[in-house]
Amino acid sequence: MVLIPVTLPDSSEVHITAGGQNALIKQIMEEFYTSCIPCGTSIYIGDAGNKFGLYNKDYAACLGIIVNEHGKMPDVIVHLETK
């Protein structure tokens, strides 16, 4: 399975499956997120191959977000504390 790297604003990297909407997810995380919400916290990145490409479970729980692994999720969740 071919994976594409996604660099987050904190310079960490996750790898998601190539194809489908994941090219758009990569652009959202590397271009939009970095320029528009650089102080945000990455909570979740969905992946067509692995539903949990990134899941910051403890941070999400602090916000009251509980992810049902069989439920539907958005492709990306970023929290901007000031908003």
Residue pairs with C-beta under 8 A, 6 or more apart in sequence:
1 17
1 49
2 17
2 18
2 19
3 15
3 16
3 17
3 18
4 15
4 16
4 17
4 18
4 22
4 23
4 26
5 13
5 14
5 15
6 13
6 14
6 15
6 16
6 25
6 26
6 29
6 30
6 45
6 53
7 13
7 29
7 30
8 14
8 29
8 33
8 42
8 54
9 33
9 34
9 38
9 40
9 42
10 42
14 45
14 53
14 54
15 53
16 22
16 25
16 26
16 45
16 47
16 48
16 49
16 50
16 53
17 47
17 48
17 49
17 50
19 48
20 48
21 48
21 75
22 47
22 48
24 75
25 45
25 46
25 47
25 53
25 75
25 76
28 75
28 76
29 42
29 45
29 76
33 40
33 42
33 76
33 78
37 78
37 80
39 80
39 81
39 82
40 78
40 79
40 80
41 56
41 59
41 78
41 79
41 80
41 81
42 54
42 56
42 77
42 78
43 55
43 56
43 59
43 60
43 63
43 65
43 77
43 78
43 79
44 52
44 54
44 55
44 56
44 60
44 67
44 73
44 74
44 76
44 77
45 53
45 54
45 55
45 75
45 76
46 52
46 53
46 73
46 74
46 75
46 76
47 53
51 69
51 73
52 67
52 69
55 67
57 67
59 79
60 66
60 67
60 77
63 79
65 77
67 73
